[in-house]
Amino acid sequence: MLGNVGMRRVKLNLVILLVLLAILKEVRSHGEQPLSRIAIDKAAFALHDLAYVKASPTILGARGERAEWVTLEFGTSNPSIDDWIGVFSPANFSATTCYGENPRVNPPFLCSAPIKYQYANYSSPEYKVTGKGLLQLQLINQRSDFSFALFSGGLSNPKLMALSNHVAFSNPNAPVYPRIAQGKLWNEMTVTWTSGYGIDEAEPFVEWGPKGGDSIRSPAGTLTFDRTSMCGAPARTVGWRDPGFIHTSFLKELWPNRVYTYKLGHRLYNGRYVWSQKYHFRASPYPGQNSPQRVVIFGDMGKDEADGSNEYNNFQQGSLNTTKQLIQDLNNIDIVFHIGDICYANGYLSQWDQFTAQVEPIASTVPYMIASGNHERDWPGTGSFYGNMDSGGECGVLAETMFYVPTQIRAKFWYSTDYGMFHFCIADTEHDWREGTEQYKFIEKCLASVDRQKQPWLIFLAHRVLGYSSCICYAEEGSFEEPMGRESLQKLWQKYKVDIAIYGHVHNYERTCPIYQNKCTRDEKHHYKGTLNGTIHVVAGGGGASLSTFTTFQTKWSLFKDHDYGFVKLTAFDHSNLLFEYKKSSDGKVYDSFRLSRDYRDILACTVDSCPSMTLAS
């Protein structure tokens, strides 16, 4: 029999095991989409004469605002701490709007999830006693009207007690949330935006020109999609919301470094014009141009709500902080890479509008380049490398449509792009990257095609960690990487002398030494001079989603770890000097950094597995 000491050890070990299991569950799940917590199939009709919701103002955006605050006054004679307010758009969510695939025998009362929700006592702590409350919520222009519903029964057994008056923006179809991206040529910028105007109602275009100069108009193409483009629930059922129309215009033959202004326009077929506000951007430098160039990179930011609604449980509290820091430092940023897990809509399509609204100050001013992550693409039986359901049925359609990237085929989300002295190769980890595949051939071609005399800084970007990570989720498998990650690719990184590889997916920050085949190739930690002899691998997945736990096992190759939200910034001063900085989202201060200093001959130098053939002939 076990003695008291033995029993205590068993209990302690059990507690430790439960904690570890909880940590692993958190790391693997990356949290839970808050809208998925609502048991929509159990919603019941229980209107009460003494329950009410009043919303004001009823007309929003009278002066062209794209976001407005609404005040809700509500009450009931039988209050509970589980009562909650749901925001629905379109305002009509009755059974008449239900989609046939919704898998229920009887017509459900709720046919779509709310676009956001908040508990009734959030800002009214006396609600449980008085039965009355006030709540302020922020709405963005999302092409339809809004209504507000008071529910009892919590999220698991919702019962509709009261429904508000309708609220709407003065022009719900207005062009909104521009996001610019580099085109397939260095002197081309694309402008993508969302509106409620289809091609049978208006002609979309961008009016643009050099700041202070004459303007011209460039037409825009228009895309949209319907439920049949979604691969499964909830995107195809309760998470579905009409995406409106997504327009993209190509601004070509830009002069390098010149500042351009632009505004979005729609010419209605009755002759009237609808305009957005005026925006501006700086054209990209000529490839190889010797001037300071600043790049920000992060992954897994997601979205958050300024009004506190739709709160994830320790899930995306860093998202607004990251966004805020980038906006504050926007004058010192030239281009942004968001390397996967964009907004964690997970099949609730309304969240994409809210994300593009959140990043609009950034994405409308500097190129906002994205990569594909598991929460954008993965769905069983659709060709994704992983057969999980992380996209919530979106299967890549939203990411491929809402943002432009210079891919050859949108569904194959790998591409290359240049920015001055930088050459970027962006992989798609949700499709097979192993040797012999189409993507592997692209990666090798991308790495091999750069002229290192003109573009010395070669950067590899991907969502999942194809290099090195101390995440407990990898450590338990003994891999310290995405399974099959670096086995195929490390010889390419070494052969073509990739300087830095940066990943998301794991929600923390970590930096390795220059490394090849699990061995550090340099002993320095903060200033590397001359040939690196390996690639520095960085995890920068702390953009905003729930933080991932590190293993307690200490590896020789891991130089710096941070269990916090943040992003990285690369500054190329010239062809020989580059500064790497890791900044926390909470305060924007630098917490880790290193420098690369070298000449062109250092790039040409022979290193392990990267030596060109030689002859003894003279």
BASEZA-723818 format. One record per residue (C-alpha): x, y, z. Coordinates in Angstrom, 3 decimals, decimal comma, padded with zeros to 6 digits, m for minus. Each point is the difference from the previous one (the first is absolute). Example, Ala and Ser with C-alpha at 12.3 -4.5 7.8 and 13.67 -1.06 7.14 Angstrom:
<atoms>
         c1         c2         c3
    012,300   m004,500    007,800
    001,370    003,440   m000,660
</atoms>
This chain:
<atoms>
         c1         c2         c3
    000,000    000,000    000,000
    001,063    003,576   m000,550
    000,824    002,088    003,023
   m001,035    003,603    000,534
    003,149    001,247   m001,701
   m000,625   m002,260   m002,972
   m003,612    001,099   m000,310
    001,031    003,626    000,063
    002,505   m000,661   m002,803
   m002,650   m001,748   m002,067
   m002,404    002,908    000,486
    002,724    002,505   m000,838
    000,899   m001,881   m003,162
   m003,681   m000,162   m000,955
   m000,345    003,754    000,456
    003,103    000,606   m002,100
   m001,351   m002,315   m002,712
   m003,353    001,809   m000,065
    001,744    003,371   m000,265
    002,144   m001,239   m002,879
   m003,052   m001,402   m001,775
   m001,773    003,330    000,411
    003,012    001,826   m001,405
    000,207   m002,350   m002,955
   m003,709    000,386   m000,676
    000,370    003,789    000,024
    003,019   m000,101   m002,312
   m001,669   m002,308   m002,485
   m003,404    001,639   m000,083
    001,238    003,585   m000,142
   m003,152    000,908    001,875
   m003,640   m000,105   m001,050
   m001,850    002,275   m002,398
   m002,324    001,837    002,423
   m002,929   m000,051   m002,422
    000,195   m003,797   m000,083
   m000,914   m000,115    003,687
   m003,576    001,006   m000,809
   m002,297   m003,022   m000,363
   m001,957    001,490   m002,858
   m001,883   m003,230   m000,665
   m001,532    000,242    003,493
   m001,205    003,584   m000,317
   m003,627    000,466    001,001
   m002,624    002,701   m000,463
   m000,980    001,463    003,407
   m000,937    003,643   m000,539
   m001,149    001,708    003,211
   m002,134    003,121    000,266
    002,194    001,429    002,765
    003,271   m000,600   m001,816
    001,366    002,595   m002,411
    003,074    001,212   m001,915
    000,322    003,514   m001,384
    002,897    001,016   m002,264
    001,153    003,498   m000,868
    000,881    001,710   m002,217
   m001,878   m001,750   m002,762
    001,950    001,576   m002,896
    003,784   m000,378   m000,020
    002,748    001,420   m002,180
   m001,791    003,205   m000,920
    003,387    001,666   m000,623
    001,575   m002,990   m001,687
    001,201   m001,766    003,156
    000,697   m003,709   m000,455
   m000,273   m000,790    003,728
   m002,424    001,370    002,587
   m000,985   m000,681    003,602
   m003,560   m001,035    000,806
   m001,609    000,264    003,447
   m002,360   m002,744    001,076
   m002,571    000,420    002,752
   m001,576   m003,282    001,049
   m001,904   m001,674    002,798
   m002,015   m002,988    001,155
   m002,106   m000,954    003,019
    001,947   m003,218    000,573
    003,706    000,815   m000,380
    002,832   m002,516    000,246
    003,784    000,210   m000,139
   m000,184   m002,268   m003,063
   m002,058    002,484   m002,050
    001,784    001,292   m003,063
   m000,378    002,386   m002,927
    000,542   m001,230   m003,553
    000,658    002,292   m002,961
   m001,521   m001,298   m003,219
    000,647    001,203   m003,540
   m002,026   m000,134   m002,152
   m002,579    001,060    002,565
   m002,461   m002,672   m001,169
    001,174   m003,366    001,314
   m003,371   m001,766   m000,055
   m000,631   m003,468   m001,393
   m000,850    001,419   m003,415
    003,692    000,644   m000,630
    001,188   m003,515    000,914
    002,123   m002,001   m002,405
   m001,170   m003,489   m000,889
    003,236   m001,707    000,957
   m000,367    001,101    003,613
   m000,174   m003,539    001,468
   m003,146    000,137    002,127
   m003,324   m001,784   m000,389
   m002,166    002,989    000,894
    000,637    003,515   m001,274
    002,249    001,623    002,612
   m000,806    003,359    001,468
    003,586    001,238   m000,273
    001,433   m000,455   m003,467
    003,254    001,859    000,419
    002,407    000,756    002,781
    000,171    003,552    001,342
    002,942    002,050   m001,212
    000,881    000,723    003,639
   m001,440   m000,381    003,485
    000,457    001,240    003,563
   m001,426   m000,921    003,372
   m002,753    002,284    001,280
    001,843    000,776    003,236
    003,286    000,909   m001,736
   m000,311    003,722    000,705
   m003,034   m000,181    002,320
    001,062   m001,951    003,122
   m003,397    000,611    001,653
   m001,858   m001,609   m002,889
   m000,699   m003,197    001,985
   m001,803    002,106    002,628
   m001,635    002,753   m002,030
   m000,645   m001,841   m003,247
    001,142    003,075   m001,918
    003,237    000,687   m001,821
    001,926    002,178   m002,417
    002,572   m001,243   m002,494
    002,120    001,727   m002,620
    001,063   m001,979   m003,037
    002,066    001,005   m003,007
   m001,380   m000,807   m003,436
    001,799    000,166   m003,322
   m001,561    000,437   m003,407
   m000,667   m003,574   m001,176
   m002,451    000,516   m002,877
   m003,204   m000,676    001,949
   m002,146    001,162    002,892
    000,269   m001,157    003,633
   m002,292   m001,128    002,786
    000,706   m000,822    003,636
   m001,539   m002,916    001,846
   m000,210   m000,652    003,743
    000,327   m003,685    000,892
   m000,419   m001,954    003,209
    001,257   m003,544    000,585
    003,656    000,789   m000,628
    001,821   m001,048   m003,147
   m000,852   m003,667    000,362
   m003,806    000,366    000,130
   m000,858    003,395   m001,524
   m003,547    001,342    000,241
   m000,892    003,207   m001,804
   m001,734    002,423    002,384
    000,102    003,285   m001,911
    001,027    001,431   m003,350
    001,051    003,573   m000,688
   m000,769    002,503   m002,708
    002,208   m000,121   m003,092
    003,194    002,030   m000,403
    001,756    000,663   m003,318
    002,791    002,001   m001,579
   m001,157    002,773   m002,293
    001,692   m001,744   m002,950
    000,578   m003,664    000,883
    001,381   m000,668   m003,494
    002,829    002,535    000,276
    003,544   m001,021   m001,039
    001,965   m000,814    003,183
    003,172   m001,449    001,511
    002,595    000,269   m002,798
    003,009   m002,273    000,262
    002,942    000,473   m002,316
    002,486   m002,645   m001,057
    002,933   m000,269   m002,340
   m000,824   m001,247   m003,471
    001,920   m002,501   m002,080
    002,364    002,749   m001,151
    002,081    002,176    002,303
   m001,587    003,216   m001,335
   m003,605   m001,149    000,409
   m002,299    000,454    002,990
   m003,374   m001,635    000,383
   m002,951    001,495    001,885
   m002,684   m002,365    001,292
   m003,166    001,097    001,802
   m003,513   m001,121    000,872
   m003,344    001,524   m000,950
   m003,650   m000,872   m000,460
   m000,016    000,942   m003,692
   m000,069   m002,820   m002,529
    000,963    000,366   m003,634
   m003,660    000,382   m000,956
   m000,268    003,117    002,185
    003,244    001,919   m000,386
    003,458    000,121   m001,569
    002,811   m000,180    002,611
    003,264    001,892   m000,471
    002,850    001,722    001,814
    000,791    003,657   m000,600
    003,711    000,467    000,716
    003,104    001,947   m000,813
    003,243    001,429    001,400
   m000,552    002,199    003,019
   m000,649    003,536   m001,224
   m000,231   m001,169   m003,626
   m002,660   m000,974   m002,482
   m002,212   m003,001    000,660
   m001,071   m002,809   m002,279
   m002,577   m002,756    000,401
    000,745   m003,718   m000,111
   m002,831   m002,536   m000,239
   m000,450   m002,734    002,551
   m001,005   m003,619   m000,362
   m002,782   m001,362    002,212
   m000,244   m003,347    001,789
   m002,507   m001,572    002,334
   m001,113   m003,486    001,028
   m003,002   m001,776    001,489
   m000,613   m002,815    002,467
    000,844   m002,648   m002,550
    003,602    001,212    000,024
    000,262   m000,924    003,674
    001,133   m003,508    000,840
   m001,954   m000,625    003,192
   m001,528    001,294    003,217
   m000,100    002,510    001,516
    001,131    001,973   m003,077
   m002,689   m001,624   m002,095
   m002,739    000,182    002,650
   m000,352    002,189    003,100
    003,311    001,790   m000,585
   m000,917    001,069   m003,510
   m000,415    003,688   m000,706
   m000,114    001,609   m003,432
    003,565    001,241   m000,677
   m001,134    002,805   m002,276
    002,308    000,767   m002,909
    003,781    000,074    000,102
    001,659    002,289   m002,511
    003,664    000,139   m001,056
    001,670    002,651   m002,142
    003,568   m000,126   m001,326
    001,972    003,243    000,146
    002,872   m000,414   m002,439
    003,260    001,645   m001,099
    000,554    001,699    003,345
    003,046    002,154    000,525
    002,217   m001,450    002,730
   m000,362    001,577    003,460
   m002,589    002,525   m001,148
   m002,995    000,734    002,220
   m003,357   m000,576   m001,683
   m003,504    000,879    001,141
   m003,079   m002,007   m000,860
   m003,675   m000,373    000,708
   m002,514   m002,702   m000,775
   m002,860    000,759   m002,348
   m003,171   m001,531   m001,383
   m001,821    001,491   m002,965
   m003,653   m000,954    000,357
   m001,909   m000,618   m003,197
   m002,237    002,985    000,768
    003,095    002,189   m000,413
    000,600    000,637    003,711
    003,408   m000,624    001,604
    000,725   m001,504    003,400
    003,430    000,735    001,479
    002,118   m001,101    002,904
    002,280    002,289    001,926
    003,467    000,732   m001,411
    002,938   m002,265    000,890
    003,697   m000,046   m000,832
    002,926   m002,398   m000,415
    003,660    000,093   m000,979
    001,014   m002,005   m003,063
    002,512   m002,778    000,482
    003,704    000,620   m000,601
    001,737   m001,392   m003,069
    001,327   m003,521    000,710
    003,514    000,446    001,358
   m000,432    003,686    000,823
    002,426    001,004    002,761
   m002,123    001,801    002,600
   m001,385   m000,782    003,466
   m002,871   m002,513   m000,306
   m002,164   m001,168    002,932
   m002,040   m003,199    000,123
   m002,385   m001,223    002,731
   m000,842   m003,709    000,289
   m002,332   m001,935    002,329
   m002,538   m002,785   m000,047
   m003,206   m001,048    001,734
   m001,304    003,450    000,919
   m003,720   m000,574   m000,345
   m002,497    002,717    000,800
   m001,351    001,515    003,166
   m002,875    002,294    000,881
    000,533    003,468    001,432
   m003,328   m000,314    001,860
    001,022   m003,202    001,796
   m002,503   m002,237   m001,792
    000,774   m003,451   m001,430
    002,776   m000,426    002,555
    002,177   m003,039   m000,392
    001,115   m001,577    003,258
    003,633    001,166    000,038
   m000,115   m000,303   m003,760
    000,492    003,260   m001,829
    000,661    002,661    002,589
    003,235    000,921   m001,801
   m001,643    000,651   m003,366
   m001,053    003,589    000,649
    003,356    000,765    001,628
    001,895   m001,267   m003,046
   m002,244    002,016   m002,304
    000,415    003,103    002,168
    003,805   m000,241    000,026
    000,183   m000,361   m003,774
   m002,281    002,982   m000,523
    002,086    002,122    002,369
    003,220   m000,931   m001,821
   m001,464    000,043   m003,500
    002,317    002,783   m001,178
    002,904   m002,368    000,652
   m001,473   m003,058   m001,767
    000,198   m000,648   m003,748
   m001,677   m003,396   m000,387
   m001,789   m002,524    002,259
   m000,118   m003,800   m000,214
   m002,772   m001,764    001,959
    001,113   m003,609   m000,355
   m003,191   m001,971    000,504
   m002,893   m000,429    002,419
   m001,362    003,363   m001,031
   m003,203    000,603    001,985
   m001,109   m003,392    001,397
   m003,462    000,370   m001,499
   m000,113   m003,814   m000,066
   m003,064   m000,001   m002,214
   m001,797    003,058    001,430
    000,336    002,252   m003,019
   m001,035    003,251    001,684
    003,355   m000,006    001,781
    001,916    000,659   m003,216
   m001,698    003,389   m000,394
    000,856    000,811    003,593
    003,636   m000,967   m000,530
    000,408    002,105   m003,134
   m001,521    002,921    001,911
    002,460   m000,517    002,869
    003,104    000,033   m002,245
   m001,246    002,642   m002,460
    002,313    002,767    001,304
    002,958   m002,313   m000,703
   m001,145   m001,892   m003,082
   m001,203    003,131   m001,816
    003,425    001,648    000,351
    002,700   m002,681   m000,363
   m000,087   m003,313   m001,884
   m001,680   m002,612    002,213
    001,212   m003,381   m001,230
   m001,482   m003,176    001,440
    000,835   m003,696    000,086
   m002,402   m002,904    000,345
   m000,442   m001,684    003,388
   m001,936   m002,971    001,291
   m002,879    002,225    001,160
   m000,408    001,290   m003,562
    000,418   m003,186   m002,011
   m000,282   m003,352    001,762
   m003,071   m002,144   m000,605
   m000,300   m003,756   m000,555
   m000,165   m001,272   m003,558
    000,782    003,332   m001,667
    003,661   m000,431   m000,889
    001,515    001,624    003,078
    003,124   m001,793    001,269
   m001,602   m000,330    003,430
   m003,422   m001,594    000,311
   m001,256    001,972    002,990
   m002,975    002,392    000,148
    001,816    003,154    001,142
   m001,439    002,242   m002,736
   m003,584   m000,603    001,124
   m000,931   m000,896   m003,575
    001,607    003,036   m001,667
    002,594   m002,232   m001,734
    002,070    003,021   m001,085
   m002,715    001,879   m001,895
   m000,182    002,992    002,352
    003,752    000,575    000,216
    000,423   m000,464   m003,743
   m002,749    002,522   m000,769
    000,192    002,637    002,748
    003,726    000,653   m000,524
    002,076    000,126   m003,161
    003,309   m001,843   m000,164
    002,164   m000,335   m003,142
   m000,462   m003,755   m000,401
   m000,311   m001,747   m003,340
   m003,121   m001,820    001,229
   m001,813    001,313    003,072
   m000,712   m003,460    001,383
    003,762   m000,677    000,016
    000,999    002,622    002,499
    003,768    000,109   m000,568
    001,677    003,006   m001,580
    003,055    002,230   m000,088
    000,276    003,751    000,271
    002,775    002,591    000,030
    000,382    003,091    002,089
    003,179    001,938   m000,768
    002,935   m001,972    001,407
   m002,283   m002,785    001,304
   m001,150   m003,101   m001,850
   m002,802   m001,948    001,692
   m001,049   m003,587   m000,682
   m003,379   m000,748    001,592
   m000,983   m003,655    000,378
   m003,456   m001,515    000,485
    000,287   m002,525    002,825
   m003,595   m001,169   m000,535
    001,142   m001,673   m003,223
    002,757   m002,591   m000,325
    003,462    001,560   m000,091
    002,081   m003,174   m000,038
    002,613   m000,827   m002,612
   m001,495   m000,857   m003,381
   m003,164    002,052    000,467
   m001,069    003,008   m002,045
    000,546    002,277    002,972
    003,485   m001,335    000,671
    000,956    000,843   m003,570
   m001,417    003,507    000,477
    001,973    000,515    003,231
    003,263   m001,040   m001,643
   m000,677    002,215   m003,022
   m000,841    002,940    002,279
    003,176   m000,394    002,047
    002,177   m000,571   m003,064
   m001,320    002,929   m002,047
    001,129    002,852    002,231
    002,995    002,171   m000,945
    001,783    000,191    003,366
    002,248    002,845   m001,122
   m003,092    002,193   m000,397
   m002,259   m001,689    002,564
    002,274   m001,382    002,711
   m002,730   m000,626    002,571
   m001,767   m003,298   m000,746
   m002,971   m000,734    002,282
   m002,129   m003,160    000,146
   m003,518    000,300    001,466
   m002,567   m002,678    000,872
   m002,850   m000,546    002,428
    000,800   m003,314    001,661
    003,442   m000,399    001,543
    002,036   m001,787   m002,659
    003,204    000,832    001,885
    000,429   m000,036    003,774
   m002,302    000,619    002,977
    000,069   m000,841    003,717
   m003,808   m000,161    000,203
   m001,153   m002,772    002,299
   m002,283   m001,178   m002,810
    003,074   m000,914   m002,061
    002,245   m001,036    002,877
   m002,375   m002,754    001,080
    000,449   m001,525   m003,454
    003,773    000,425    000,153
    000,041    001,994   m003,220
    000,366    003,663    001,079
   m001,571    000,820   m003,373
   m003,029   m000,715   m002,124
    000,258   m003,709   m000,837
    001,947   m000,404   m003,277
    000,746    003,737    000,127
    003,682    000,677   m000,474
    000,997   m003,480   m001,263
   m000,758    000,968   m003,591
    000,672    003,722    000,140
    003,157    000,483    002,054
    002,263   m000,965   m002,874
   m001,670    002,707   m002,108
    000,390    002,624    002,740
    003,661   m000,959    000,285
    000,717   m000,263   m003,713
   m001,463    003,419   m000,766
    001,149    001,583    003,283
   m003,322    001,170    001,402
    000,721    002,587    002,685
   m003,145   m000,237    002,139
   m003,024   m002,330   m000,006
   m003,052    001,292    001,900
   m003,115   m001,941    000,999
   m003,302    000,397    001,830
   m002,372   m002,736    001,240
    001,705   m000,313    003,397
   m001,232    002,945    002,048
    003,174    001,328    001,572
    003,393    001,392   m000,995
    003,202   m001,984   m000,389
    003,306    000,528   m001,818
    002,674   m002,536   m000,807
    003,682    000,289   m000,732
    001,035   m000,275   m003,651
   m000,583   m003,730   m000,383
    000,334   m002,896   m002,404
   m000,791   m003,640    000,718
   m000,719    000,754    003,674
    003,446    001,554    000,513
    000,700    003,677    000,694
    002,365    001,342   m002,648
    000,922    003,183    001,878
    000,592    000,677    003,700
   m000,977    003,690    000,039
   m003,445    001,028    001,210
   m000,551    003,641   m000,945
    002,428    001,008   m002,757
    000,888   m002,271   m002,876
    002,837    001,128   m002,263
    000,889   m001,725   m003,222
   m001,438   m003,319   m001,125
   m002,850   m001,462    002,069
    000,635   m003,620   m001,110
   m003,622   m000,777    000,896
   m003,485    001,503    000,284
   m001,467    001,823    003,005
   m003,479   m001,356    000,771
   m002,610    002,160    001,727
   m003,463   m000,752    001,332
   m002,110    003,166   m000,055
   m003,469   m001,389    000,640
   m000,839    002,291    002,905
   m002,082    002,462   m001,997
   m003,062   m000,365    002,211
   m001,356   m003,543    000,375
    000,282   m002,049    003,210
    003,604   m000,520    001,023
    001,747   m003,347   m000,476
    002,016   m001,587    002,781
    003,719   m000,769   m000,295
    001,465   m003,330    000,996
    002,245    000,050    003,061
    002,640   m001,898   m001,975
    002,907    002,316   m000,816
    001,436   m000,254   m003,500
    003,383    001,399   m001,010
   m001,372    001,615   m003,112
   m002,680    002,136    001,693
    001,472    003,417    000,845
   m003,054    002,000    001,074
   m003,563   m000,880    000,999
   m002,933    002,204    000,997
   m003,435   m001,209    001,095
   m001,740    003,233   m000,994
   m001,602    001,854   m002,902
    002,238    001,755   m002,488
    001,316    000,379   m003,548
    003,331    000,229   m001,784
    001,451    002,817   m002,035
    002,784   m000,172   m002,562
    001,864    003,154   m001,008
    002,414   m000,171   m002,917
    002,244    003,072    000,179
    001,967   m000,917   m003,116
    001,353   m003,066   m001,806
    002,286   m000,874    002,902
   m001,927    000,753    003,192
   m003,298   m001,349    001,308
   m001,639    000,447    003,408
   m002,447   m002,555    001,413
   m002,265    001,060    002,887
   m002,674   m001,773    002,026
   m002,506    002,404    001,550
   m002,725   m000,709    002,533
   m003,537    001,011   m000,920
   m000,643    001,325    003,507
    002,449    002,904   m000,236
    001,743   m000,122   m003,393
    003,439   m000,247    001,624
    002,816   m002,218   m001,275
    000,625   m003,134    002,088
    002,302   m001,920   m002,338
    002,183    001,011   m002,917
    002,998   m000,901   m002,121
    001,957    001,465   m002,910
    001,345   m001,479   m003,198
    003,079    001,680   m001,464
    001,697   m001,359   m003,114
    001,222    000,677   m003,518
   m001,050   m001,590   m003,248
    003,021   m002,329    000,068
   m001,311   m001,436    003,283
   m003,157   m001,110   m001,799
    002,090   m001,608   m002,732
    002,244   m001,791    002,504
   m000,001   m003,791    000,027
   m001,791   m001,614    002,969
   m001,134   m003,509    000,863
   m002,309   m001,353   m002,729
    000,020    003,293   m001,889
    003,224   m000,148   m001,980
   m000,164    000,288   m003,793
    001,947   m002,477   m002,072
    003,638    000,875   m000,724
    002,621   m001,111   m002,471
    003,788   m000,165    000,246
    000,301    001,254   m003,567
    001,509    003,437   m000,414
</atoms>
